[in-house]
Structures are given as C-alpha cells and as structure tokens.
Amino acid sequence: MGLFAGIMTLVLYFSLDIGQFALQLRQDLQAKQDLQFAVNTMLAEFRSISPSANGSYPLEIANATSVAFYVDADKNGSIDRVRYFFSTSTLKRGTIRPTTSTPAQYPSSTEQVSVLLPYVTAGSFWYFNAAYTGVQASMTLPIVVQDVRALRFAATVDEATTTRPVPLTTSFTVTFRNL
C-alpha cells in the first residue's frame, strides 16, 4: 500500500510539472505572437505614411513615448491618423478617421484606442534625420518632425515575471518611404 501511495504521489507531481510547463509554454508563445503582431503592424504602417486628408505633414507627433502619423490604416482609401503610445505597461494604438467635411479634420474625441502590446516593461521611440546611416545618435528632444527620416522602436515584454526567466525584447528601425 505504501508503494502504491508513493507511486501515485510521483505521478501527481509529474502531472503538475507538465501542467506548469504547458502553461509557461503557452504564455511564452502568446507573448512572442503578440510581439510579432505588433512589430508587423507598426512596420507596415510606418512604411506607408502619407500626407493627411487635409494636406498636413505625414508625421505629426514624435517623442520618446509616442508617435502620431497619417496612413490609410484600414486600406479603404481614406487617410487615418494613427498614434502609438506607451501607457501603463502597454503599447496602445489610437486611430482617428477623418471627417467628411472640407477640409477634413481629425477630432481627438473620436480616437479609437486599443491595446497593441500588453505587459510592456520598457519601451521607447527614437528618431533620426536624413544623415542617418545606422550608427549616429538619435535626434535630441524636442523633435522637429519635418527633419525625421527614420524611426527606431524598442520594447521589452515580460508577461509572467515569476515563470519566465528572460523577458522578450524587440527592436526595429524603419526608414519612412514617403518623407
């Protein structure tokens, strides 16, 4: 009877370990998938920036924690205002569709905000001018948006600090095609 109880205890602990491993693996894969989706979305939109529906410069806001620009985000032929910004451990994406008035307007009260990347422990945007070749320092704040020709983004994500030994970090640099 004691042998049976010992074997059952080992089987129970083994099952719990496998369950914990499966949970950690699922969390890891979800964090990687979220990170990849965010990077792909941002890269596609940054590469396609264009003047706004009212003729405003393609890049509107450029600072260390946010960037706002104009792009046909939903591919419907209408130029939207898109804003990426860090807010309370998340990277958020705000979208404003232009009004139908002439000239078009982008009222901030109509911004639709969604979480693009949760569990962000660190993140920033850096900006570079036309002289950027890959090794120069970023532009200093405040940024003059008309001088920006490239952007670097970096973020660190740590969904479950108790189970994952190493946070996930990503970064990319993109040159704006339409500036």
C-alpha positions as CSV (number, residue, x, y, z in Angstrom):
1,M,0.0,0.0,0.0
2,G,2.9,2.4,0.8
3,L,4.5,1.7,-2.5
4,F,1.3,2.5,-4.4
5,A,0.9,5.8,-2.5
6,G,4.5,6.7,-3.3
7,I,4.0,6.0,-7.0
8,M,0.7,8.0,-7.1
9,T,2.4,10.9,-5.4
10,L,5.2,10.8,-8.0
11,V,2.6,10.6,-10.8
12,L,0.7,13.6,-9.3
13,Y,3.8,15.7,-9.0
14,F,4.9,14.8,-12.6
15,S,1.4,15.8,-13.8
16,L,1.6,19.1,-12.0
17,D,5.0,19.8,-13.5
18,I,3.8,19.0,-17.0
19,G,0.8,21.3,-16.5
20,Q,3.0,24.1,-15.2
21,F,5.4,23.6,-18.2
22,A,2.4,23.7,-20.6
23,L,1.1,26.9,-19.1
24,Q,4.5,28.6,-19.2
25,L,5.0,27.5,-22.9
26,R,1.5,28.8,-23.8
27,Q,2.3,32.2,-22.1
28,D,5.7,32.3,-23.9
29,L,4.2,31.6,-27.3
30,Q,1.4,34.1,-26.7
31,A,3.9,36.8,-25.7
32,K,6.0,36.1,-28.8
33,Q,3.0,36.1,-31.1
34,D,1.8,39.4,-29.6
35,L,5.2,40.9,-30.1
36,Q,5.4,39.7,-33.7
37,F,1.9,41.0,-34.5
38,A,2.8,44.5,-33.0
39,V,6.0,44.7,-35.0
40,N,4.4,43.6,-38.3
41,T,1.5,46.1,-37.8
42,M,3.8,49.0,-37.0
43,L,6.3,48.3,-39.8
44,A,3.6,48.2,-42.4
45,E,2.0,51.4,-41.2
46,F,5.3,53.3,-40.8
47,R,6.3,52.4,-44.3
48,S,3.1,53.7,-45.8
49,I,2.7,57.1,-44.1
50,S,1.4,59.9,-46.3
51,P,0.0,63.4,-46.0
52,S,-3.3,63.7,-44.2
53,A,-6.6,64.1,-45.9
54,N,-6.3,67.9,-45.2
55,G,-2.8,68.1,-46.5
56,S,-0.9,68.0,-43.2
57,Y,2.6,66.7,-43.0
58,P,2.7,62.9,-42.7
59,L,4.3,62.9,-39.2
60,E,2.5,64.8,-36.6
61,I,4.0,63.9,-33.2
62,A,7.4,62.5,-32.4
63,N,8.6,62.0,-28.8
64,A,10.2,59.2,-26.7
65,T,6.8,57.7,-25.7
66,S,4.5,58.3,-28.6
67,V,4.4,58.9,-32.4
68,A,1.4,60.0,-34.5
69,F,1.2,60.0,-38.3
70,Y,-1.1,59.7,-41.2
71,V,-1.7,56.4,-43.1
72,D,-4.5,54.5,-44.8
73,A,-4.6,52.1,-41.8
74,D,-7.7,50.1,-42.9
75,K,-6.9,50.2,-46.7
76,N,-10.2,51.9,-47.5
77,G,-8.8,54.8,-49.5
78,S,-9.2,57.3,-46.6
79,I,-6.1,58.6,-44.7
80,D,-6.4,58.0,-40.9
81,R,-4.4,59.5,-38.1
82,V,-2.6,56.7,-36.2
83,R,-0.9,57.1,-32.8
84,Y,1.2,54.6,-31.0
85,F,1.9,55.4,-27.4
86,F,3.1,53.7,-24.2
87,S,0.7,53.8,-21.3
88,T,0.8,51.9,-18.0
89,S,2.7,48.8,-19.1
90,T,1.1,48.7,-22.5
91,L,1.7,49.9,-26.1
92,K,-1.5,51.3,-27.4
93,R,-2.7,52.2,-30.8
94,G,-5.2,55.1,-31.4
95,T,-6.9,55.6,-34.7
96,I,-8.9,58.7,-35.9
97,R,-10.9,58.6,-39.1
98,P,-11.1,61.9,-40.9
99,T,-14.4,63.8,-41.0
100,T,-16.1,64.2,-44.3
101,S,-16.1,68.0,-44.1
102,T,-13.7,70.0,-46.3
103,P,-11.0,70.3,-45.2
104,A,-11.0,67.0,-43.4
105,Q,-10.5,67.2,-39.7
106,Y,-9.3,64.6,-37.1
107,P,-11.2,65.3,-33.9
108,S,-9.3,63.7,-30.9
109,S,-12.7,62.9,-29.3
110,T,-13.3,60.3,-31.9
111,E,-10.0,58.4,-31.4
112,Q,-10.5,54.6,-31.0
113,V,-7.8,53.3,-28.7
114,S,-6.8,49.6,-28.4
115,V,-4.0,47.7,-26.7
116,L,-1.5,46.6,-29.3
117,L,1.1,45.1,-26.9
118,P,0.4,44.2,-23.2
119,Y,3.0,43.6,-20.4
120,V,5.5,46.2,-21.6
121,T,8.2,46.8,-19.0
122,A,10.3,49.2,-21.1
123,G,9.9,50.9,-24.4
124,S,10.8,54.0,-26.4
125,F,10.9,55.6,-29.8
126,W,14.0,57.3,-31.3
127,Y,14.1,59.5,-34.4
128,F,16.8,60.1,-37.0
129,N,17.4,62.7,-39.7
130,A,18.4,62.4,-43.3
131,A,22.1,61.9,-42.3
132,Y,21.3,58.6,-40.6
133,T,23.4,55.7,-41.8
134,G,22.8,53.3,-38.9
135,V,25.4,54.4,-36.4
136,Q,24.5,58.0,-35.5
137,A,22.9,59.0,-32.2
138,S,19.2,59.8,-32.3
139,M,17.9,63.3,-32.6
140,T,17.5,65.2,-29.3
141,L,14.2,66.3,-27.9
142,P,12.2,68.2,-28.8
143,I,12.0,66.6,-32.3
144,V,11.3,68.7,-35.3
145,V,9.0,66.3,-37.3
146,Q,10.0,67.7,-40.7
147,D,13.6,66.6,-40.0
148,V,12.7,63.0,-39.2
149,R,13.5,60.4,-41.9
150,A,13.8,57.2,-39.8
151,L,12.4,55.8,-36.5
152,R,13.7,53.2,-34.1
153,F,11.3,51.4,-31.8
154,A,12.3,49.1,-28.9
155,A,10.2,47.3,-26.3
156,T,10.6,44.7,-23.6
157,V,7.7,42.5,-22.7
158,D,7.5,40.3,-19.6
159,E,4.1,38.7,-19.2
160,A,4.8,36.5,-16.2
161,T,7.9,37.6,-14.3
162,T,7.6,34.6,-11.9
163,T,7.8,31.9,-14.6
164,R,9.8,33.3,-17.5
165,P,13.5,33.8,-16.7
166,V,14.2,36.2,-19.5
167,P,11.9,39.0,-20.8
168,L,11.3,39.2,-24.5
169,T,12.9,42.3,-26.3
170,T,12.4,43.5,-29.8
171,S,13.5,46.5,-31.8
172,F,13.5,47.7,-35.3
173,T,14.5,50.7,-37.3
174,V,12.4,51.8,-40.3
175,T,13.0,54.5,-42.9
176,F,9.9,56.3,-43.9
177,R,9.3,55.8,-47.7
178,N,7.2,58.9,-48.2
179,L,9.2,61.6,-46.4
